[in-house]
């Protein structure tokens, strides 16, 4: 029972369930690049690299942010703050996950292996970023930007415009909802001197910036479909995706931030899953090509 409790604490530490934000987009990238199913071994190592990378990123984030998390009322029950997971354990998880990421990249190809440290460097820069720039949300976006590019490098050792556009879509999607999530800490960030778009521009402007970022997400998803030569199912699916994003933003108002968690966790999870489904359906079913 102690072992199970410890494992639960580790999973809570890295918010393992939030992998739902990244994994469906990575799978979408696989099918967009391959227009079919690549070797299962490739899929396996791509997913291992992605999950290990996300785990490393969360662990570095928790470790570097620990001094501030101890002061923030919102994070008082987190495993890292309450002592359920010790700092040396967090460091071990971060290093071990980073090594798994590098090993998975090595299993894919040499180029992926050589570039894998770039992701680890970004994992460390992101939590440090809130100490010196209110554009820290875009650093997180940069991490997600490289996911489709890394997938194509893993599969083809090349980079296409469609992967770049999908990376930009993911970057602005993540940056947008990270801004919304940061609305919860606006007063705390001001008090302790941390940087964020909400603490810099206020609630109203931060919401408008997040909306603009998600508008850019849709633009880049359209460009992804054009350059990846996707079919009618893809573009009809983007209309459905747009409705989810509109619903997400309808939940968050300048004078009512009570539904941020619903918008952040629930709706964004649906966005990534819906996008994955429309890509898979388009690749395997759609015969009508627009471009």
C-alpha positions as CSV (number, residue, x, y, z in Angstrom):
1,X,0.0,0.0,0.0
2,X,2.9,2.4,0.7
3,X,4.3,1.7,-2.7
4,X,1.0,2.4,-4.4
5,X,0.6,5.6,-2.4
6,X,4.1,6.7,-3.4
7,X,3.3,6.0,-7.1
8,X,0.1,7.9,-6.8
9,X,2.1,10.9,-5.3
10,X,4.6,10.7,-8.2
11,X,1.7,10.7,-10.8
12,X,0.1,13.6,-9.0
13,X,3.4,15.5,-9.0
14,X,3.8,15.4,-12.7
15,X,0.1,15.6,-13.4
16,X,0.3,12.5,-15.6
17,X,-3.3,12.7,-16.7
18,X,-2.5,16.0,-18.4
19,X,-0.6,14.0,-21.1
20,X,-4.0,14.1,-22.8
21,X,-3.0,17.6,-24.0
22,X,0.1,16.5,-25.8
23,X,-0.3,12.8,-26.8
24,X,-3.3,13.2,-29.1
25,X,-1.5,16.0,-31.0
26,X,1.6,13.8,-31.4
27,X,-0.5,11.0,-32.7
28,X,-2.1,13.5,-35.1
29,X,1.4,14.4,-36.3
30,X,2.2,10.8,-37.0
31,X,-0.8,10.3,-39.2
32,X,-0.4,13.7,-40.9
33,X,3.2,12.8,-41.9
34,X,2.6,9.2,-42.8
35,X,-0.9,9.4,-44.3
36,X,-1.2,6.0,-42.7
37,X,0.2,3.8,-40.0
38,X,4.0,3.8,-39.6
39,X,5.9,0.8,-38.1
40,X,4.5,0.2,-34.6
41,X,8.1,0.3,-33.2
42,X,8.3,3.9,-34.3
43,X,5.0,4.8,-32.7
44,X,6.1,3.1,-29.5
45,X,9.3,5.1,-29.2
46,X,7.7,8.4,-30.2
47,X,5.1,8.0,-27.4
48,X,7.8,6.9,-24.9
49,X,9.8,10.0,-25.8
50,X,6.8,12.2,-25.5
51,X,5.6,10.9,-22.1
52,X,9.1,10.9,-20.7
53,X,9.7,14.4,-22.0
54,X,6.5,15.7,-20.5
55,X,7.3,14.0,-17.2
56,X,10.8,15.5,-17.1
57,X,9.3,18.9,-17.9
58,X,6.8,18.7,-15.1
59,X,9.4,17.5,-12.6
60,X,11.8,20.3,-13.5
61,X,8.9,22.7,-13.2
62,X,8.0,21.5,-9.7
63,X,11.6,21.5,-8.5
64,X,12.5,24.9,-9.8
65,X,9.2,26.5,-8.7
66,X,9.2,24.9,-5.3
67,X,10.2,28.1,-3.3
68,X,7.2,29.9,-4.9
69,X,4.8,27.0,-4.7
70,X,5.4,26.8,-0.9
71,X,4.1,30.4,-0.7
72,X,1.2,30.1,-3.0
73,X,-2.1,29.1,-1.3
74,X,-3.3,27.4,-4.5
75,X,-0.5,24.9,-4.4
76,X,-0.4,24.1,-0.7
77,X,-1.7,20.6,-1.2
78,X,0.6,19.6,-4.0
79,X,2.8,16.6,-3.4
80,X,5.9,18.6,-3.8
81,X,4.8,21.2,-1.3
82,X,3.2,18.9,1.3
83,X,6.4,16.8,1.5
84,X,4.8,13.6,0.0
85,X,7.6,13.8,-2.7
86,X,11.0,15.1,-1.5
87,X,13.1,17.4,-3.7
88,X,15.7,14.7,-4.3
89,X,13.0,12.5,-5.6
90,X,11.7,15.2,-7.9
91,X,15.3,15.7,-9.2
92,X,15.6,11.9,-9.8
93,X,12.4,11.8,-11.7
94,X,13.5,14.8,-13.9
95,X,16.9,13.3,-14.7
96,X,15.6,9.7,-15.2
97,X,12.8,10.9,-17.5
98,X,15.3,13.0,-19.4
99,X,17.5,10.0,-20.0
100,X,14.5,7.9,-21.1
101,X,13.7,10.7,-23.6
102,X,17.3,10.6,-25.0
103,X,17.3,6.8,-25.2
104,X,13.9,6.8,-27.0
105,X,15.3,9.4,-29.5
106,X,18.3,7.2,-30.0
107,X,16.1,4.3,-30.9
108,X,14.4,6.4,-33.5
109,X,17.4,7.8,-35.5
110,X,20.6,9.8,-35.0
111,X,19.1,13.2,-35.9
112,X,16.4,12.7,-33.2
113,X,19.1,11.7,-30.7
114,X,21.3,14.7,-31.4
115,X,18.4,17.1,-31.1
116,X,16.8,15.6,-28.0
117,X,18.8,17.8,-25.5
118,X,17.1,20.9,-27.0
119,X,13.8,19.7,-25.4
120,X,15.4,19.2,-22.1
121,X,17.0,22.7,-22.1
122,X,13.5,24.2,-22.8
123,X,12.1,22.2,-19.9
124,X,14.5,24.0,-17.6
125,X,14.1,27.4,-19.2
126,X,10.3,27.5,-18.9
127,X,10.0,27.6,-15.1
128,X,12.9,30.0,-14.9
129,X,11.2,32.2,-17.5
130,X,8.6,33.6,-15.2
131,X,11.4,35.2,-13.2
132,X,12.5,37.5,-16.1
133,X,9.8,37.7,-18.8
134,X,6.0,38.0,-19.0
135,X,6.3,36.2,-22.3
136,X,6.9,33.0,-20.4
137,X,3.8,31.5,-21.9
138,X,5.4,31.5,-25.3
139,X,8.4,29.5,-23.9
140,X,5.9,26.8,-23.0
141,X,4.4,27.2,-26.5
142,X,7.9,26.7,-27.9
143,X,8.1,23.3,-26.2
144,X,4.8,22.3,-27.9
145,X,6.0,23.8,-31.2
146,X,8.7,21.3,-31.5
147,X,6.5,18.2,-31.0
148,X,5.2,17.8,-34.6
149,X,8.6,18.7,-35.9
150,X,10.2,16.1,-33.6
151,X,7.7,13.5,-34.8
152,X,8.5,14.2,-38.5
153,X,12.2,14.0,-37.7
154,X,11.6,10.7,-35.9
155,X,9.7,9.3,-38.9
156,X,11.4,10.9,-41.9
157,X,14.4,12.8,-40.7
158,X,13.0,15.8,-42.5
159,X,10.8,18.9,-41.6
160,X,7.9,20.0,-43.8
161,X,5.8,23.2,-43.8
162,X,2.8,21.2,-42.6
163,X,4.7,20.1,-39.4
164,X,5.9,23.7,-38.8
165,X,2.3,25.0,-39.2
166,X,1.0,22.3,-36.8
167,X,3.8,23.2,-34.4
168,X,2.7,26.9,-34.5
169,X,-0.9,25.9,-34.0
170,X,0.1,23.9,-30.9
171,X,2.3,26.6,-29.6
172,X,-0.4,29.3,-29.7
173,X,-3.0,26.8,-28.4
174,X,-0.9,26.0,-25.3
175,X,0.3,29.6,-24.8
176,X,-3.3,30.7,-24.9
177,X,-4.6,28.4,-22.3
178,X,-1.5,28.9,-20.2
179,X,-2.4,32.6,-20.1
180,X,-5.9,31.7,-18.9
181,X,-4.6,29.3,-16.3
182,X,-2.3,32.1,-15.0
183,X,-5.3,34.3,-14.3
184,X,-5.6,32.3,-11.0
185,X,-2.3,33.6,-9.8
186,X,-2.4,37.2,-10.9
187,X,-2.3,38.7,-7.4
188,X,0.2,36.2,-6.1
189,X,2.5,36.8,-9.1
190,X,2.4,40.6,-8.5
191,X,3.1,40.1,-4.8
192,X,6.2,37.9,-5.2
193,X,7.5,39.5,-8.4
194,X,6.8,36.7,-10.9
195,X,6.1,37.6,-14.6
196,X,3.1,36.7,-16.6
197,X,0.8,38.3,-19.2
198,X,-2.1,38.6,-16.7
199,X,0.1,40.2,-14.0
200,X,1.5,42.6,-16.7
201,X,-1.6,43.6,-18.6
202,X,-4.5,42.7,-16.2
203,X,-7.4,40.2,-16.6
204,X,-9.3,41.8,-19.4
205,X,-6.3,42.2,-21.8
206,X,-4.9,38.8,-20.8
207,X,-8.2,37.2,-21.9
208,X,-8.2,39.1,-25.2
209,X,-4.6,38.0,-25.8
210,X,-5.5,34.4,-25.1
211,X,-8.4,34.7,-27.6
212,X,-6.1,36.1,-30.2
213,X,-3.7,33.3,-29.7
214,X,-6.4,30.7,-30.2
215,X,-7.6,32.5,-33.3
216,X,-4.0,32.0,-34.6
217,X,-4.3,28.4,-33.6
218,X,-7.2,27.9,-36.0
219,X,-5.4,29.8,-38.8
220,X,-2.3,27.6,-38.5
221,X,-4.5,24.4,-38.3
222,X,-6.1,25.5,-41.6
223,X,-2.6,26.0,-43.1
224,X,-1.6,22.6,-41.8
225,X,-4.5,21.0,-43.6
226,X,-3.7,22.9,-46.8
227,X,0.0,21.9,-46.9
228,X,-0.6,18.4,-45.6
229,X,-3.2,18.0,-48.4
230,X,-6.0,16.9,-46.0
231,X,-9.5,16.3,-47.1
232,X,-13.0,17.5,-46.4
233,X,-13.4,15.6,-43.1
234,X,-10.4,17.6,-41.7
235,X,-11.8,21.0,-42.6
236,X,-15.3,20.1,-41.4
237,X,-13.7,18.9,-38.2
238,X,-12.0,22.2,-37.7
239,X,-15.4,23.8,-37.6
240,X,-16.3,21.5,-34.7
241,X,-12.9,22.3,-33.0
242,X,-13.7,26.0,-33.3
243,X,-16.9,25.5,-31.4
244,X,-15.0,23.9,-28.5
245,X,-12.6,26.9,-28.4
246,X,-15.5,29.3,-28.4
247,X,-17.1,27.4,-25.6
248,X,-13.8,27.4,-23.6
249,X,-13.6,31.2,-23.8
250,X,-17.3,31.6,-23.0
251,X,-16.5,30.0,-19.6
252,X,-14.0,32.6,-18.6
253,X,-15.2,36.2,-17.9
254,X,-13.4,39.2,-16.5
255,X,-15.6,39.2,-13.4
256,X,-15.9,35.4,-13.1
257,X,-12.9,33.1,-13.1
258,X,-14.6,30.3,-11.3
259,X,-14.7,28.0,-14.4
260,X,-11.0,28.2,-15.3
261,X,-10.4,24.6,-14.3
262,X,-13.3,23.4,-16.5
263,X,-11.9,25.4,-19.4
264,X,-8.3,24.3,-18.8
265,X,-8.6,20.6,-18.0
266,X,-11.9,19.4,-19.6
267,X,-12.4,21.5,-22.7
268,X,-8.7,21.5,-23.7
269,X,-8.6,17.7,-23.4
270,X,-11.6,17.5,-25.8
271,X,-9.8,19.9,-28.2
272,X,-6.7,17.6,-28.5
273,X,-8.8,14.4,-28.8
274,X,-11.2,15.9,-31.4
275,X,-8.3,17.1,-33.5
276,X,-6.7,13.6,-33.3
277,X,-10.0,12.0,-34.4
278,X,-10.5,14.3,-37.4
279,X,-7.0,13.7,-38.6
280,X,-7.3,9.9,-38.3
281,X,-10.8,9.9,-40.0
282,X,-9.6,12.1,-42.8
283,X,-6.5,10.0,-43.5
284,X,-8.4,6.7,-43.5
285,X,-11.8,7.7,-44.8
286,X,-11.8,10.9,-46.8
287,X,-11.4,10.5,-50.5
288,X,-12.4,14.1,-51.3
289,X,-9.4,16.3,-51.6
290,X,-9.8,20.1,-51.6
291,X,-6.2,21.1,-52.4
